[in-house]
Amino acid sequence: MNELEHVEKEIVALKGRRTSLCAALKEQKQLNHDAQAKVHEVEEDIATLDNIAPFDDAIVEDSKANLEILRKT
């Protein structure tokens, strides 16, 4: 195999790697989007709980703890 063929094979391999990385990035972006949507949903739940049952701090604190767990994932 001459040098040109070797370079062409490397280019093909790099294009394949780029395709794989782009697919992984797209999947990661979707996961991040889904996580952000879930965080927003939990934040809305907390706001609702604050309005409906401001006297029940345990429920609100539990929801806030769950939100922190979601933010870390």
N, CA, C and O atoms as a Tripos MOL2 file, in Angstrom:
@<TRIPOS>MOLECULE
protein
  292   291    73     0     0
PROTEIN
NO_CHARGES

@<TRIPOS>ATOM
      1 N           0.8660   -1.1720    0.0000 N.3       1 MET1
      2 CA          0.0000    0.0000    0.0000 C.3       1 MET1
      3 C           0.9120    1.2350    0.0000 C.2       1 MET1
      4 O           1.8310    1.3590    0.8100 O.2       1 MET1
      5 N           0.6290    2.1120   -0.9120 N.am      2 ASN2
      6 CA          1.4470    3.3220   -0.9580 C.3       2 ASN2
      7 C           0.9060    4.3660    0.0180 C.2       2 ASN2
      8 O          -0.1340    4.1780    0.6490 O.2       2 ASN2
      9 N           1.6290    5.4480    0.1180 N.am      3 GLU3
     10 CA          1.2760    6.4780    1.0980 C.3       3 GLU3
     11 C          -0.0830    7.1010    0.8180 C.2       3 GLU3
     12 O          -0.8260    7.3920    1.7550 O.2       3 GLU3
     13 N          -0.4230    7.3100   -0.4400 N.am      4 LEU4
     14 CA         -1.7120    7.8990   -0.8010 C.3       4 LEU4
     15 C          -2.8640    7.0010   -0.3530 C.2       4 LEU4
     16 O          -3.8520    7.4870    0.1990 O.2       4 LEU4
     17 N          -2.7410    5.6980   -0.5880 N.am      5 GLU5
     18 CA         -3.7890    4.7640   -0.1550 C.3       5 GLU5
     19 C          -3.9260    4.7760    1.3660 C.2       5 GLU5
     20 O          -5.0290    4.7220    1.9090 O.2       5 GLU5
     21 N          -2.7800    4.8470    2.0370 N.am      6 HIS6
     22 CA         -2.7980    4.8830    3.4990 C.3       6 HIS6
     23 C          -3.5270    6.1360    3.9980 C.2       6 HIS6
     24 O          -4.3440    6.0560    4.9160 O.2       6 HIS6
     25 N          -3.2370    7.2670    3.4080 N.am      7 VAL7
     26 CA         -3.8860    8.5200    3.7920 C.3       7 VAL7
     27 C          -5.3790    8.4540    3.4980 C.2       7 VAL7
     28 O          -6.1900    8.9180    4.2990 O.2       7 VAL7
     29 N          -5.7460    7.8820    2.3600 N.am      8 GLU8
     30 CA         -7.1680    7.7530    2.0140 C.3       8 GLU8
     31 C          -7.8950    6.8800    3.0290 C.2       8 GLU8
     32 O          -9.0240    7.1900    3.4090 O.2       8 GLU8
     33 N          -7.2640    5.7920    3.4740 N.am      9 LYS9
     34 CA         -7.8790    4.9230    4.4920 C.3       9 LYS9
     35 C          -8.0490    5.6790    5.8120 C.2       9 LYS9
     36 O          -9.0670    5.5420    6.4900 O.2       9 LYS9
     37 N          -7.0500    6.4690    6.1630 N.am     10 GLU10
     38 CA         -7.1520    7.2550    7.3940 C.3      10 GLU10
     39 C          -8.2790    8.2740    7.3050 C.2      10 GLU10
     40 O          -8.9930    8.5000    8.2810 O.2      10 GLU10
     41 N          -8.4390    8.8850    6.1440 N.am     11 ILE11
     42 CA         -9.5210    9.8570    5.9500 C.3      11 ILE11
     43 C         -10.8720    9.1770    6.1180 C.2      11 ILE11
     44 O         -11.7600    9.7170    6.7780 O.2      11 ILE11
     45 N         -11.0330    7.9990    5.5290 N.am     12 VAL12
     46 CA        -12.2900    7.2550    5.6610 C.3      12 VAL12
     47 C         -12.5440    6.9160    7.1310 C.2      12 VAL12
     48 O         -13.6670    7.0450    7.6190 O.2      12 VAL12
     49 N         -11.4960    6.4830    7.8290 N.am     13 ALA13
     50 CA        -11.6440    6.1430    9.2500 C.3      13 ALA13
     51 C         -12.0270    7.3770   10.0670 C.2      13 ALA13
     52 O         -12.8780    7.3010   10.9530 O.2      13 ALA13
     53 N         -11.4010    8.5020    9.7700 N.am     14 LEU14
     54 CA        -11.7190    9.7330   10.4940 C.3      14 LEU14
     55 C         -13.1420   10.1990   10.2160 C.2      14 LEU14
     56 O         -13.8180   10.7020   11.1130 O.2      14 LEU14
     57 N         -13.5960   10.0360    8.9880 N.am     15 LYS15
     58 CA        -14.9830   10.4020    8.6630 C.3      15 LYS15
     59 C         -15.9540    9.5260    9.4430 C.2      15 LYS15
     60 O         -16.9750   10.0080    9.9340 O.2      15 LYS15
     61 N         -15.6360    8.2410    9.5560 N.am     16 GLY16
     62 CA        -16.4780    7.3410   10.3470 C.3      16 GLY16
     63 C         -16.4960    7.7390   11.8080 C.2      16 GLY16
     64 O         -17.5440    7.7210   12.4530 O.2      16 GLY16
     65 N         -15.3410    8.0960   12.3230 N.am     17 ARG17
     66 CA        -15.2590    8.5340   13.7270 C.3      17 ARG17
     67 C         -16.0490    9.8200   13.9290 C.2      17 ARG17
     68 O         -16.7470    9.9750   14.9310 O.2      17 ARG17
     69 N         -15.9390   10.7400   12.9760 N.am     18 ARG18
     70 CA        -16.6910   11.9980   13.0700 C.3      18 ARG18
     71 C         -18.1920   11.7140   13.0940 C.2      18 ARG18
     72 O         -18.9300   12.3180   13.8710 O.2      18 ARG18
     73 N         -18.6350   10.8020   12.2490 N.am     19 THR19
     74 CA        -20.0560   10.4410   12.2140 C.3      19 THR19
     75 C         -20.4990    9.8760   13.5620 C.2      19 THR19
     76 O         -21.5650   10.2250   14.0700 O.2      19 THR19
     77 N         -19.6790    9.0070   14.1320 N.am     20 SER20
     78 CA        -20.0080    8.4230   15.4380 C.3      20 SER20
     79 C         -20.0540    9.4870   16.5280 C.2      20 SER20
     80 O         -20.9530    9.4890   17.3680 O.2      20 SER20
     81 N         -19.0840   10.3840   16.5070 N.am     21 LEU21
     82 CA        -19.0520   11.4450   17.5160 C.3      21 LEU21
     83 C         -20.2380   12.3900   17.3740 C.2      21 LEU21
     84 O         -20.7980   12.8400   18.3740 O.2      21 LEU21
     85 N         -20.6200   12.6910   16.1430 N.am     22 CYS22
     86 CA        -21.7820   13.5630   15.9260 C.3      22 CYS22
     87 C         -23.0560   12.9020   16.4410 C.2      22 CYS22
     88 O         -23.9060   13.5620   17.0380 O.2      22 CYS22
     89 N         -23.1840   11.5960   16.2070 N.am     23 ALA23
     90 CA        -24.3580   10.8730   16.6990 C.3      23 ALA23
     91 C         -24.3800   10.8700   18.2280 C.2      23 ALA23
     92 O         -25.4350   11.0580   18.8340 O.2      23 ALA23
     93 N         -23.2250   10.6580   18.8470 N.am     24 ALA24
     94 CA        -23.1490   10.6620   20.3100 C.3      24 ALA24
     95 C         -23.4660   12.0480   20.8640 C.2      24 ALA24
     96 O         -24.1420   12.1720   21.8850 O.2      24 ALA24
     97 N         -22.9820   13.0800   20.1950 N.am     25 LEU25
     98 CA        -23.2670   14.4450   20.6290 C.3      25 LEU25
     99 C         -24.7540   14.7540   20.5180 C.2      25 LEU25
    100 O         -25.3330   15.3780   21.4070 O.2      25 LEU25
    101 N         -25.3610   14.3190   19.4320 N.am     26 LYS26
    102 CA        -26.8000   14.5370   19.2500 C.3      26 LYS26
    103 C         -27.5880   13.8420   20.3590 C.2      26 LYS26
    104 O         -28.5360   14.4070   20.9060 O.2      26 LYS26
    105 N         -27.1900   12.6150   20.6840 N.am     27 GLU27
    106 CA        -27.8660   11.8730   21.7550 C.3      27 GLU27
    107 C         -27.6820   12.5850   23.0970 C.2      27 GLU27
    108 O         -28.6250   12.6880   23.8810 O.2      27 GLU27
    109 N         -26.4750   13.0740   23.3560 N.am     28 GLN28
    110 CA        -26.2100   13.7790   24.6110 C.3      28 GLN28
    111 C         -27.0240   15.0610   24.7010 C.2      28 GLN28
    112 O         -27.5480   15.3950   25.7640 O.2      28 GLN28
    113 N         -27.1310   15.7760   23.5930 N.am     29 LYS29
    114 CA        -27.9410   16.9980   23.5820 C.3      29 LYS29
    115 C         -29.3980   16.6800   23.8920 C.2      29 LYS29
    116 O         -30.0550   17.4310   24.6130 O.2      29 LYS29
    117 N         -29.9130   15.5690   23.3510 N.am     30 GLN30
    118 CA        -31.2940   15.1810   23.6150 C.3      30 GLN30
    119 C         -31.4750   14.8280   25.0890 C.2      30 GLN30
    120 O         -32.4690   15.2110   25.7060 O.2      30 GLN30
    121 N         -30.5130   14.0960   25.6490 N.am     31 LEU31
    122 CA        -30.5820   13.7550   27.0720 C.3      31 LEU31
    123 C         -30.5470   15.0110   27.9380 C.2      31 LEU31
    124 O         -31.2840   15.1160   28.9180 O.2      31 LEU31
    125 N         -29.6920   15.9580   27.5750 N.am     32 ASN32
    126 CA        -29.6310   17.2160   28.3200 C.3      32 ASN32
    127 C         -30.9480   17.9770   28.2140 C.2      32 ASN32
    128 O         -31.4340   18.5360   29.1970 O.2      32 ASN32
    129 N         -31.5150   17.9920   27.0200 N.am     33 HIS33
    130 CA        -32.7990   18.6730   26.8200 C.3      33 HIS33
    131 C         -33.8820   18.0210   27.6810 C.2      33 HIS33
    132 O         -34.6690   18.7100   28.3310 O.2      33 HIS33
    133 N         -33.9150   16.6880   27.6780 N.am     34 ASP34
    134 CA        -34.9040   15.9630   28.4800 C.3      34 ASP34
    135 C         -34.7220   16.2570   29.9720 C.2      34 ASP34
    136 O         -35.6960   16.4450   30.6990 O.2      34 ASP34
    137 N         -33.4630   16.2950   30.4160 N.am     35 ALA35
    138 CA        -33.1930   16.5780   31.8280 C.3      35 ALA35
    139 C         -33.6160   18.0010   32.1860 C.2      35 ALA35
    140 O         -34.1780   18.2330   33.2560 O.2      35 ALA35
    141 N         -33.3480   18.9460   31.2980 N.am     36 GLN36
    142 CA        -33.7520   20.3310   31.5560 C.3      36 GLN36
    143 C         -35.2710   20.4510   31.6170 C.2      36 GLN36
    144 O         -35.8100   21.1990   32.4330 O.2      36 GLN36
    145 N         -35.9550   19.7140   30.7520 N.am     37 ALA37
    146 CA        -37.4200   19.7360   30.7740 C.3      37 ALA37
    147 C         -37.9340   19.1760   32.0990 C.2      37 ALA37
    148 O         -38.8870   19.7030   32.6730 O.2      37 ALA37
    149 N         -37.3050   18.1140   32.5790 N.am     38 LYS38
    150 CA        -37.7190   17.5130   33.8480 C.3      38 LYS38
    151 C         -37.4500   18.4750   35.0080 C.2      38 LYS38
    152 O         -38.2770   18.6050   35.9100 O.2      38 LYS38
    153 N         -36.3080   19.1410   34.9870 N.am     39 VAL39
    154 CA        -35.9950   20.1280   36.0240 C.3      39 VAL39
    155 C         -37.0450   21.2330   36.0230 C.2      39 VAL39
    156 O         -37.5170   21.6450   37.0820 O.2      39 VAL39
    157 N         -37.4090   21.7100   34.8450 N.am     40 HIS40
    158 CA        -38.4270   22.7610   34.7360 C.3      40 HIS40
    159 C         -39.7610   22.2710   35.3070 C.2      40 HIS40
    160 O         -40.4570   23.0060   36.0090 O.2      40 HIS40
    161 N         -40.1020   21.0250   34.9970 N.am     41 GLU41
    162 CA        -41.3530   20.4490   35.5070 C.3      41 GLU41
    163 C         -41.3370   20.4010   37.0380 C.2      41 GLU41
    164 O         -42.3270   20.7390   37.6850 O.2      41 GLU41
    165 N         -40.2180   19.9830   37.6040 N.am     42 VAL42
    166 CA        -40.1090   19.9030   39.0630 C.3      42 VAL42
    167 C         -40.1510   21.3020   39.6760 C.2      42 VAL42
    168 O         -40.7530   21.4990   40.7320 O.2      42 VAL42
    169 N         -39.5140   22.2740   39.0200 N.am     43 GLU43
    170 CA        -39.5690   23.6490   39.5240 C.3      43 GLU43
    171 C         -41.0050   24.1670   39.5410 C.2      43 GLU43
    172 O         -41.4110   24.8580   40.4760 O.2      43 GLU43
    173 N         -41.7700   23.8310   38.5030 N.am     44 GLU44
    174 CA        -43.1830   24.2270   38.4810 C.3      44 GLU44
    175 C         -43.9530   23.5430   39.6020 C.2      44 GLU44
    176 O         -44.8090   24.1570   40.2380 O.2      44 GLU44
    177 N         -43.6490   22.2720   39.8430 N.am     45 ASP45
    178 CA        -44.2980   21.5480   40.9400 C.3      45 ASP45
    179 C         -43.9920   22.2090   42.2800 C.2      45 ASP45
    180 O         -44.8750   22.3350   43.1290 O.2      45 ASP45
    181 N         -42.7580   22.6270   42.4670 N.am     46 ILE46
    182 CA        -42.3750   23.2920   43.7170 C.3      46 ILE46
    183 C         -43.1430   24.5990   43.8760 C.2      46 ILE46
    184 O         -43.6430   24.9080   44.9570 O.2      46 ILE46
    185 N         -43.2330   25.3620   42.7900 N.am     47 ALA47
    186 CA        -43.9740   26.6290   42.8500 C.3      47 ALA47
    187 C         -45.4380   26.3730   43.1810 C.2      47 ALA47
    188 O         -46.0360   27.1070   43.9680 O.2      47 ALA47
    189 N         -46.0130   25.3380   42.5840 N.am     48 THR48
    190 CA        -47.4040   24.9870   42.8680 C.3      48 THR48
    191 C         -47.5610   24.5900   44.3310 C.2      48 THR48
    192 O         -48.5020   25.0130   45.0020 O.2      48 THR48
    193 N         -46.6390   23.7800   44.8130 N.am     49 LEU49
    194 CA        -46.7030   23.3660   46.2190 C.3      49 LEU49
    195 C         -46.5670   24.5640   47.1530 C.2      49 LEU49
    196 O         -47.2470   24.6410   48.1770 O.2      49 LEU49
    197 N         -45.6980   25.4860   46.8000 N.am     50 ASP50
    198 CA        -45.5430   26.6890   47.6270 C.3      50 ASP50
    199 C         -46.8510   27.4750   47.6930 C.2      50 ASP50
    200 O         -47.1730   28.0700   48.7210 O.2      50 ASP50
    201 N         -47.6000   27.4730   46.5930 N.am     51 ASN51
    202 CA        -48.8680   28.2120   46.5530 C.3      51 ASN51
    203 C         -50.0060   27.4520   47.2240 C.2      51 ASN51
    204 O         -50.8500   28.0570   47.8850 O.2      51 ASN51
    205 N         -50.0350   26.1390   47.0600 N.am     52 ILE52
    206 CA        -51.1510   25.3370   47.5780 C.3      52 ILE52
    207 C         -50.9670   25.0160   49.0590 C.2      52 ILE52
    208 O         -51.8870   25.1670   49.8630 O.2      52 ILE52
    209 N         -49.7770   24.5790   49.3950 N.am     53 ALA53
    210 CA        -49.5630   24.1090   50.7640 C.3      53 ALA53
    211 C         -48.2990   24.7220   51.3570 C.2      53 ALA53
    212 O         -47.3500   24.0050   51.6750 O.2      53 ALA53
    213 N         -48.2840   26.0370   51.5050 N.am     54 PRO54
    214 CA        -47.0660   26.6580   52.0400 C.3      54 PRO54
    215 C         -46.7740   26.2400   53.4800 C.2      54 PRO54
    216 O         -45.6550   26.4010   53.9680 O.2      54 PRO54
    217 N         -47.7830   25.7050   54.1490 N.am     55 PHE55
    218 CA        -47.6090   25.2990   55.5370 C.3      55 PHE55
    219 C         -46.9130   23.9510   55.6710 C.2      55 PHE55
    220 O         -46.4310   23.6130   56.7520 O.2      55 PHE55
    221 N         -46.8540   23.1790   54.5950 N.am     56 ASP56
    222 CA        -46.2490   21.8470   54.6670 C.3      56 ASP56
    223 C         -44.8300   21.8940   54.0970 C.2      56 ASP56
    224 O         -44.6000   21.5360   52.9420 O.2      56 ASP56
    225 N         -43.8950   22.3360   54.9160 N.am     57 ASP57
    226 CA        -42.5130   22.5020   54.4770 C.3      57 ASP57
    227 C         -41.8540   21.1780   54.0990 C.2      57 ASP57
    228 O         -40.9510   21.1640   53.2630 O.2      57 ASP57
    229 N         -42.2790   20.0780   54.6910 N.am     58 ALA58
    230 CA        -41.6630   18.7870   54.3900 C.3      58 ALA58
    231 C         -41.8600   18.4120   52.9210 C.2      58 ALA58
    232 O         -40.9350   17.9090   52.2830 O.2      58 ALA58
    233 N         -43.0490   18.6510   52.3840 N.am     59 ILE59
    234 CA        -43.3210   18.3450   50.9780 C.3      59 ILE59
    235 C         -42.4490   19.2090   50.0760 C.2      59 ILE59
    236 O         -41.8530   18.7160   49.1190 O.2      59 ILE59
    237 N         -42.3780   20.4780   50.3810 N.am     60 VAL60
    238 CA        -41.5850   21.4080   49.5690 C.3      60 VAL60
    239 C         -40.1070   21.0340   49.6350 C.2      60 VAL60
    240 O         -39.4300   21.0040   48.6070 O.2      60 VAL60
    241 N         -39.6090   20.7540   50.8160 N.am     61 GLU61
    242 CA        -38.1940   20.4000   50.9640 C.3      61 GLU61
    243 C         -37.8780   19.0990   50.2390 C.2      61 GLU61
    244 O         -36.8040   18.9700   49.6510 O.2      61 GLU61
    245 N         -38.7900   18.1340   50.2700 N.am     62 ASP62
    246 CA        -38.5970   16.8770   49.5500 C.3      62 ASP62
    247 C         -38.5120   17.1310   48.0460 C.2      62 ASP62
    248 O         -37.6610   16.5620   47.3640 O.2      62 ASP62
    249 N         -39.3820   17.9740   47.5410 N.am     63 SER63
    250 CA        -39.3600   18.3090   46.1160 C.3      63 SER63
    251 C         -38.0770   19.0420   45.7490 C.2      63 SER63
    252 O         -37.5010   18.7950   44.6900 O.2      63 SER63
    253 N         -37.6330   19.9350   46.6120 N.am     64 LYS64
    254 CA        -36.3800   20.6530   46.3520 C.3      64 LYS64
    255 C         -35.1950   19.6890   46.3470 C.2      64 LYS64
    256 O         -34.2770   19.8350   45.5400 O.2      64 LYS64
    257 N         -35.2140   18.7180   47.2360 N.am     65 ALA65
    258 CA        -34.1460   17.7170   47.2670 C.3      65 ALA65
    259 C         -34.1470   16.9000   45.9750 C.2      65 ALA65
    260 O         -33.0900   16.6060   45.4160 O.2      65 ALA65
    261 N         -35.3360   16.5390   45.5120 N.am     66 ASN66
    262 CA        -35.4360   15.8030   44.2500 C.3      66 ASN66
    263 C         -34.9220   16.6380   43.0890 C.2      66 ASN66
    264 O         -34.2810   16.1090   42.1820 O.2      66 ASN66
    265 N         -35.1930   17.9220   43.1080 N.am     67 LEU67
    266 CA        -34.7080   18.8240   42.0640 C.3      67 LEU67
    267 C         -33.1810   18.8600   42.0570 C.2      67 LEU67
    268 O         -32.5610   18.8290   40.9930 O.2      67 LEU67
    269 N         -32.5860   18.9240   43.2230 N.am     68 GLU68
    270 CA        -31.1220   18.9430   43.2970 C.3      68 GLU68
    271 C         -30.5340   17.6530   42.7400 C.2      68 GLU68
    272 O         -29.5030   17.6760   42.0670 O.2      68 GLU68
    273 N         -31.1830   16.5370   43.0170 N.am     69 ILE69
    274 CA        -30.7250   15.2540   42.4730 C.3      69 ILE69
    275 C         -30.7960   15.2860   40.9520 C.2      69 ILE69
    276 O         -29.8670   14.8420   40.2770 O.2      69 ILE69
    277 N         -31.8880   15.8050   40.4130 N.am     70 LEU70
    278 CA        -32.0300   15.8910   38.9570 C.3      70 LEU70
    279 C         -30.9840   16.8130   38.3470 C.2      70 LEU70
    280 O         -30.4670   16.5350   37.2650 O.2      70 LEU70
    281 N         -30.6730   17.8920   39.0210 N.am     71 ARG71
    282 CA        -29.6780   18.8360   38.4890 C.3      71 ARG71
    283 C         -28.2960   18.2090   38.4120 C.2      71 ARG71
    284 O         -27.4910   18.5880   37.5620 O.2      71 ARG71
    285 N         -28.0170   17.2630   39.2810 N.am     72 LYS72
    286 CA        -26.7000   16.6250   39.3060 C.3      72 LYS72
    287 C         -26.5630   15.5440   38.2450 C.2      72 LYS72
    288 O         -25.4540   15.0860   37.9710 O.2      72 LYS72
    289 N         -27.6840   15.1270   37.6400 N.am     73 THR73
    290 CA        -27.6050   14.0660   36.6310 C.3      73 THR73
    291 C         -27.4790   14.6250   35.2550 C.2      73 THR73
    292 O         -27.4010   13.8690   34.2860 O.2      73 THR73
@<TRIPOS>BOND
     1     1     2 1
     2     2     3 1
     3     3     4 2
     4     3     5 am
     5     5     6 1
     6     6     7 1
     7     7     8 2
     8     7     9 am
     9     9    10 1
    10    10    11 1
    11    11    12 2
    12    11    13 am
    13    13    14 1
    14    14    15 1
    15    15    16 2
    16    15    17 am
    17    17    18 1
    18    18    19 1
    19    19    20 2
    20    19    21 am
    21    21    22 1
    22    22    23 1
    23    23    24 2
    24    23    25 am
    25    25    26 1
    26    26    27 1
    27    27    28 2
    28    27    29 am
    29    29    30 1
    30    30    31 1
    31    31    32 2
    32    31    33 am
    33    33    34 1
    34    34    35 1
    35    35    36 2
    36    35    37 am
    37    37    38 1
    38    38    39 1
    39    39    40 2
    40    39    41 am
    41    41    42 1
    42    42    43 1
    43    43    44 2
    44    43    45 am
    45    45    46 1
    46    46    47 1
    47    47    48 2
    48    47    49 am
    49    49    50 1
    50    50    51 1
    51    51    52 2
    52    51    53 am
    53    53    54 1
    54    54    55 1
    55    55    56 2
    56    55    57 am
    57    57    58 1
    58    58    59 1
    59    59    60 2
    60    59    61 am
    61    61    62 1
    62    62    63 1
    63    63    64 2
    64    63    65 am
    65    65    66 1
    66    66    67 1
    67    67    68 2
    68    67    69 am
    69    69    70 1
    70    70    71 1
    71    71    72 2
    72    71    73 am
    73    73    74 1
    74    74    75 1
    75    75    76 2
    76    75    77 am
    77    77    78 1
    78    78    79 1
    79    79    80 2
    80    79    81 am
    81    81    82 1
    82    82    83 1
    83    83    84 2
    84    83    85 am
    85    85    86 1
    86    86    87 1
    87    87    88 2
    88    87    89 am
    89    89    90 1
    90    90    91 1
    91    91    92 2
    92    91    93 am
    93    93    94 1
    94    94    95 1
    95    95    96 2
    96    95    97 am
    97    97    98 1
    98    98    99 1
    99    99   100 2
   100    99   101 am
   101   101   102 1
   102   102   103 1
   103   103   104 2
   104   103   105 am
   105   105   106 1
   106   106   107 1
   107   107   108 2
   108   107   109 am
   109   109   110 1
   110   110   111 1
   111   111   112 2
   112   111   113 am
   113   113   114 1
   114   114   115 1
   115   115   116 2
   116   115   117 am
   117   117   118 1
   118   118   119 1
   119   119   120 2
   120   119   121 am
   121   121   122 1
   122   122   123 1
   123   123   124 2
   124   123   125 am
   125   125   126 1
   126   126   127 1
   127   127   128 2
   128   127   129 am
   129   129   130 1
   130   130   131 1
   131   131   132 2
   132   131   133 am
   133   133   134 1
   134   134   135 1
   135   135   136 2
   136   135   137 am
   137   137   138 1
   138   138   139 1
   139   139   140 2
   140   139   141 am
   141   141   142 1
   142   142   143 1
   143   143   144 2
   144   143   145 am
   145   145   146 1
   146   146   147 1
   147   147   148 2
   148   147   149 am
   149   149   150 1
   150   150   151 1
   151   151   152 2
   152   151   153 am
   153   153   154 1
   154   154   155 1
   155   155   156 2
   156   155   157 am
   157   157   158 1
   158   158   159 1
   159   159   160 2
   160   159   161 am
   161   161   162 1
   162   162   163 1
   163   163   164 2
   164   163   165 am
   165   165   166 1
   166   166   167 1
   167   167   168 2
   168   167   169 am
   169   169   170 1
   170   170   171 1
   171   171   172 2
   172   171   173 am
   173   173   174 1
   174   174   175 1
   175   175   176 2
   176   175   177 am
   177   177   178 1
   178   178   179 1
   179   179   180 2
   180   179   181 am
   181   181   182 1
   182   182   183 1
   183   183   184 2
   184   183   185 am
   185   185   186 1
   186   186   187 1
   187   187   188 2
   188   187   189 am
   189   189   190 1
   190   190   191 1
   191   191   192 2
   192   191   193 am
   193   193   194 1
   194   194   195 1
   195   195   196 2
   196   195   197 am
   197   197   198 1
   198   198   199 1
   199   199   200 2
   200   199   201 am
   201   201   202 1
   202   202   203 1
   203   203   204 2
   204   203   205 am
   205   205   206 1
   206   206   207 1
   207   207   208 2
   208   207   209 am
   209   209   210 1
   210   210   211 1
   211   211   212 2
   212   211   213 am
   213   213   214 1
   214   214   215 1
   215   215   216 2
   216   215   217 am
   217   217   218 1
   218   218   219 1
   219   219   220 2
   220   219   221 am
   221   221   222 1
   222   222   223 1
   223   223   224 2
   224   223   225 am
   225   225   226 1
   226   226   227 1
   227   227   228 2
   228   227   229 am
   229   229   230 1
   230   230   231 1
   231   231   232 2
   232   231   233 am
   233   233   234 1
   234   234   235 1
   235   235   236 2
   236   235   237 am
   237   237   238 1
   238   238   239 1
   239   239   240 2
   240   239   241 am
   241   241   242 1
   242   242   243 1
   243   243   244 2
   244   243   245 am
   245   245   246 1
   246   246   247 1
   247   247   248 2
   248   247   249 am
   249   249   250 1
   250   250   251 1
   251   251   252 2
   252   251   253 am
   253   253   254 1
   254   254   255 1
   255   255   256 2
   256   255   257 am
   257   257   258 1
   258   258   259 1
   259   259   260 2
   260   259   261 am
   261   261   262 1
   262   262   263 1
   263   263   264 2
   264   263   265 am
   265   265   266 1
   266   266   267 1
   267   267   268 2
   268   267   269 am
   269   269   270 1
   270   270   271 1
   271   271   272 2
   272   271   273 am
   273   273   274 1
   274   274   275 1
   275   275   276 2
   276   275   277 am
   277   277   278 1
   278   278   279 1
   279   279   280 2
   280   279   281 am
   281   281   282 1
   282   282   283 1
   283   283   284 2
   284   283   285 am
   285   285   286 1
   286   286   287 1
   287   287   288 2
   288   287   289 am
   289   289   290 1
   290   290   291 1
   291   291   292 2
@<TRIPOS>SUBSTRUCTURE
     1 MET1         2 RESIDUE 1 A MET
     2 ASN2         6 RESIDUE 1 A ASN
     3 GLU3        10 RESIDUE 1 A GLU
     4 LEU4        14 RESIDUE 1 A LEU
     5 GLU5        18 RESIDUE 1 A GLU
     6 HIS6        22 RESIDUE 1 A HIS
     7 VAL7        26 RESIDUE 1 A VAL
     8 GLU8        30 RESIDUE 1 A GLU
     9 LYS9        34 RESIDUE 1 A LYS
    10 GLU10       38 RESIDUE 1 A GLU
    11 ILE11       42 RESIDUE 1 A ILE
    12 VAL12       46 RESIDUE 1 A VAL
    13 ALA13       50 RESIDUE 1 A ALA
    14 LEU14       54 RESIDUE 1 A LEU
    15 LYS15       58 RESIDUE 1 A LYS
    16 GLY16       62 RESIDUE 1 A GLY
    17 ARG17       66 RESIDUE 1 A ARG
    18 ARG18       70 RESIDUE 1 A ARG
    19 THR19       74 RESIDUE 1 A THR
    20 SER20       78 RESIDUE 1 A SER
    21 LEU21       82 RESIDUE 1 A LEU
    22 CYS22       86 RESIDUE 1 A CYS
    23 ALA23       90 RESIDUE 1 A ALA
    24 ALA24       94 RESIDUE 1 A ALA
    25 LEU25       98 RESIDUE 1 A LEU
    26 LYS26      102 RESIDUE 1 A LYS
    27 GLU27      106 RESIDUE 1 A GLU
    28 GLN28      110 RESIDUE 1 A GLN
    29 LYS29      114 RESIDUE 1 A LYS
    30 GLN30      118 RESIDUE 1 A GLN
    31 LEU31      122 RESIDUE 1 A LEU
    32 ASN32      126 RESIDUE 1 A ASN
    33 HIS33      130 RESIDUE 1 A HIS
    34 ASP34      134 RESIDUE 1 A ASP
    35 ALA35      138 RESIDUE 1 A ALA
    36 GLN36      142 RESIDUE 1 A GLN
    37 ALA37      146 RESIDUE 1 A ALA
    38 LYS38      150 RESIDUE 1 A LYS
    39 VAL39      154 RESIDUE 1 A VAL
    40 HIS40      158 RESIDUE 1 A HIS
    41 GLU41      162 RESIDUE 1 A GLU
    42 VAL42      166 RESIDUE 1 A VAL
    43 GLU43      170 RESIDUE 1 A GLU
    44 GLU44      174 RESIDUE 1 A GLU
    45 ASP45      178 RESIDUE 1 A ASP
    46 ILE46      182 RESIDUE 1 A ILE
    47 ALA47      186 RESIDUE 1 A ALA
    48 THR48      190 RESIDUE 1 A THR
    49 LEU49      194 RESIDUE 1 A LEU
    50 ASP50      198 RESIDUE 1 A ASP
    51 ASN51      202 RESIDUE 1 A ASN
    52 ILE52      206 RESIDUE 1 A ILE
    53 ALA53      210 RESIDUE 1 A ALA
    54 PRO54      214 RESIDUE 1 A PRO
    55 PHE55      218 RESIDUE 1 A PHE
    56 ASP56      222 RESIDUE 1 A ASP
    57 ASP57      226 RESIDUE 1 A ASP
    58 ALA58      230 RESIDUE 1 A ALA
    59 ILE59      234 RESIDUE 1 A ILE
    60 VAL60      238 RESIDUE 1 A VAL
    61 GLU61      242 RESIDUE 1 A GLU
    62 ASP62      246 RESIDUE 1 A ASP
    63 SER63      250 RESIDUE 1 A SER
    64 LYS64      254 RESIDUE 1 A LYS
    65 ALA65      258 RESIDUE 1 A ALA
    66 ASN66      262 RESIDUE 1 A ASN
    67 LEU67      266 RESIDUE 1 A LEU
    68 GLU68      270 RESIDUE 1 A GLU
    69 ILE69      274 RESIDUE 1 A ILE
    70 LEU70      278 RESIDUE 1 A LEU
    71 ARG71      282 RESIDUE 1 A ARG
    72 LYS72      286 RESIDUE 1 A LYS
    73 THR73      290 RESIDUE 1 A THR
